[in-house]
Amino acid sequence: MIVLGIESSCDETGIALYDSEKGLLAHTLHSQIELHAQYGGVVPELASRDHIHRAIPLIEEVLQQARIKKSDIGGVAYTAGPGLIGALLVGASIGRSIAYGLGIPSVEVHHMEGHLLAPMLEERQPEFPFVALLVSGGHTMLVDVEGVGEYKILGESLDDAAGEAFDKTAKMLGLGYPGGPILAQAAEAGDPHIYKFPRPMTNRPGLDFSFSGLKTFSLNTWNKSNKSEQDRANVARAFQDAVVDTLAIKCKRAMEQTGHNTLVLAGGVSANQGLRQKLAQTAEQQEFKLFYPRPEFCTDNGAMIAYTGYLRLHSDNNSGLDFNARPRWNIEQNR
């Protein structure tokens, strides 16, 4: 079966084709960074309108890349949530319409489940069960994964997600948009010994996260500095180190709590090299396996939706003629 995947949950339009026999046939992505940069963040209405403009041409593009016809598609998968309601409705309506027109099944996909299963697109794949650390602009959570659709949240962010904290801190430091990658780049020039930021909620039991206080701590430190370029780099480094250490400490706890020997790292923030290096060190010390997708599949993409959609359709999971978008959607309810 060839599955068309459509991702439109926020500010990136991702389209892909996954073949159950040959694997990923083609994928393409359009980022709206330039569109939203002048506003310093995502403008939902503009995001929705751009998805409308981009989706069909991108679908035609992947069909040409894969050298197949529309009639060769056996199923359609689309992101139904969580995300921006308008953006989600674009992908859902287009995906459901294509499926109806071709007379083939379609299935809605949970955005975070797509991220969670993205490492399965690699040649080296994790085996169930495992613990997943999902870190993105909108979510930070640890999930006990027993199999496809068998998810239990072990801990999650009580306020700002890690990616959101990266973006907001970058904005406070005057680093521009999108903040996460720019802050990580600035941190490379920072001195790790100048500032020591707190590791929030690591001095108490549990696996929940909180990064809003760390964001405020960063702002206060920046305001007390001379605000030189080196000061900016030092604050960025201290902030990133604090987030990375916090995530690593919680991952270690989750592995001990579940008894699993495999950790999956996924989501936009999983592309952060500091985080990957820290978790690799932790995995070596604690003797567990670490998996993560290639950088292009860390951010939102259609490949993870096409693959997850195939798994769902293969299990006879098929959406009806109606379609829905869920801006909030608990992954535990995604059976």
N, C-alpha and C positions, 0 to 999 in steps of 0.2 A: 504493500500500500504506500502511495505517495501522499504525504500530508502537507498542506499549505499552512504555514504559521504566520499569524499577524499579531504584532506587538505594538500597542499605541497607548500605553498607560499614562505616559507623562510627556516628555519632550523629545522622544526619539521614535521614529517610525521604522520598525524592523520587520522585514519580510524574509521568509526562508522556505525551502522545500526539503522535506526529510523523507527518504525512501527506507522502508523497513528492511530491504535487502542490501542496498548499497550505502546506506547512511546519509549524511548530509549532502544534498546535491548542489545547492546554491543558497546564498544568503546575501542580503544587502541591508544597509542601514543609513537612514538620514537623520542627522543630529540637528536640533534647533538652537544650538548654542548661540550662533550669531544673531538669531531672531530675538532671543531673550536677553542678550548681554547688555543692551542699552538700558534695560530695566533692573538689572542686578538680580534677576530671579525669573522663574517661570510665570508667565501670564497665561492662565488657563484658557481663556477664549482664543488667544492667538495660537496656542498649542493645538487646540481642536481644529481650527481652520487650516492649519498647516498639514495636519494628518489627512484631512479631506483632500487637500491638493496633492499630497505625495503618494498616498497608498496605492492607487491603481497603477500609476507609472512604475512604481517599484515592483509590483506584482508582475507586470509585463517584463520587467528587467530580469527577475529571477527565472521566469519561464524561458527566456532567451538563453540565460547562462546555463540552465540545465538541459536545454534543447529538448523540451517537452511541450506538449499542448495542454490547454486547459482541460481537455477531456481525459488527460492522463491522471489528473488529480483524483485521489480516492477519498479524501476527507479534508476538512478545514478546521483548524484550531485557532482560537482568538483569545486574547487576554480579556477577561471579564472583570478583573479587579485583583487587588485593590489599586487605586489610582485616582486620577482626575476624572470625574463623571463624564464630562463632555468628550474628552479624549478616548475614554473607554468605549463610549457609545459609537464613535466613528469606526473603530476596529470591529466591534461586535456586529454592527449593522452591515458593514461591508462583508465580513466573513460569513454571516448567516445568509446574506443575499446570494453570494457566490455558491454556497452549498445548495441553496434552494434551486438556483438556476441550473446547476449541473446535476441535481438529483442525487447528491451524495450526503453522507452524514457530517455533522459539525459538532464541535464540543468546546465548551468554555474552559479556560485554563486560569488557574490561580497564578498571579504574577510571581509570588515568592516561591511557589512550587517549581516554576520554571527555573528560577535561579538555583534552587536547591538541587535540581537534577542536571544543571548545566555541565558539571564535570563528567557526566555520562557520555558527552559528546567527544570526549578525548579517548585516545587509544588506551591509556592507563585509566581504568575506571574503578571507583570504590565499590565495595560489596556491602549489602545490607547485613546487619543494622549499622548505623553510624550516627554520630552527633554532627549537626550542621550549624555553623555559625553564619547567619545571614546578616550582612552589613551593607546597608544602602542609604540613600538620602532620606528615605521615609521609614526604614525599619532597621532595628537591631534586635536580633533574637537568637537564642539557642534552642534547637529543636532536636528531640529524640526521634530518629527516623527508623522505623522497623521495616518499612517497605513503601511502595508507591501508595499514597493515600493514607498511610498509617503514621500520623504525626502527633507528637505531644510537645507542647511548648514548655521548655524548662525554665526559661527566663527571657525577659524582654525589656526594652527601654521604657522607663516610667515617664520620660519627657522627650527631649531631643534625641533622635537617632544619631548614630555616630557620623554618618554622612552629612546630616543636617548641621551638626555641631561644627564639622569641618568647614562647611560653606559659610556659616554665620561668623565663625572666628576669622576666616579669611577676609570677609567683608569688613569686620572691625579693624583688621590690620591694614586695610586698603589694598588688598591683593587682587581684587577683581573677581570676575565670574567666568567659568565655574570655579568655585573656591577650593574644593577638595584637591584636585591635581596641582593647582598653583601653590597652595599651602605646603603640600608635600615637597614640591620643588624648592620652595624657599627654605624648608627645614633642612635640606641637604647642606646648606651653608651655615646652619646654626651650631653653636657650641652646646653640647649636651650637659655641660657642667655648670653653666651660668644659673639656670633656674631649675628648681625642682617642684613640679606641680603635683597636686594630690592625685591619687588613684581612686576615684569615687566608688564608694560602696564595696570596696575590697576588704575593709576592716570589719565586716559583718557577714554572717552566713547568707547563703542564697545566690541566685544566678541572675537577678535583675540588674539593669544598667541605669545610670543617670549621668548625663553629660551636660546638662544646663548649667550646673554650678561650676564645672570646669571651664565652660565658655566665659562665665562672669569672672572667674579667677584670671583667665587670660587677658580679658579687657582691662582689669585693674592693674595687672602687671605691665601691660603695654602703656597705659596712661601714666604710670610712675617712671617709665624709662625715658631716655633722651629721644626716643623715636627715630633713631638712626636706622639705616638699612640692616646693620648688624643686629641691632636690638630686635628688629622685625623678624629676622631669621632665627634669633635665639628664642623668641616667644613661640614662633611656629614650631621649632624643634621640641621645645618643652611640652607644648600642647600635643603634638603628634605622639611623642614618647608616652605621655600619660594615657592617651586613648589606647595605644597599642598594648601597653603593659596591662591595662585594665581588661581588655578583651582576652589577652593571653591567660591571665589569672582565672578568669571565669571559664575559659575553655578547659583549663586543667581541672577545675572543680567538676565541670560537666562530665568529663571523661571518667573521673573517679566515681562520680555518682551513678553513672549508667553502667560502668564496667565495659563499655565498648572500646575497641582498639583502633577505630578509624574516625578521623575528623574531616569534615568537608567545609571548606571556606568558599563562600559565594556572595554575589552582590557587587555593586559598584565599588565599594570601598575595598573589596578583596584584591583589587589591582594594586593597592598601595604596597610598595616594595618593603617598607619598614614593617608592616604587619605580616607580610609573608615570611620575612626573615625571622621575626620574633617567634612566630608559630612554628617555623621549621626547627628552631632551637628548642622550643618547648616539646615538640614531638620527639625529637632525638633524645632529650633528657628523660621524658616520661615513657618512651618506647611505644608510641602509637603512630599510626600512618596518617599522613596529611595529603589531601587532594584539593585541587582547585582548578577552575577552567582557565584556558588561555585568556589574555587580557581582553580580546575582542568579545568574549562571551561573559565577561564580568559585568559590563554595563548592560542595559536593556537591549535585547536583541530578539529577532524572530526565530533563530535556530532553537533556542531553549523552549519556545512555545510550540514549534512544530514537533520537536521530539516528545515533549510532555503530552501534546495532543495525540500523537501516535500511540503512546502507552495507554491513554484513556480510551481511545477508540478501539484499540486492540482488546480492551477489557469490556467491550460492548457498552461503553459510557457514551451516550449520544444525547445532545440537547434537542429540544423540540423546535417547532417553527418559531416560537417566540424567542426573544433574546433579552438579556438583562445585563446591566452593568452594576458592579458593587464597589463603590468607593472605599468601603470598609468590609473586610472579609477575613474572618479568623481562619487560619490555615488548618486548624484542627477540625473545622467543619467541612473541609474539602475532602470528602470520602469518595 
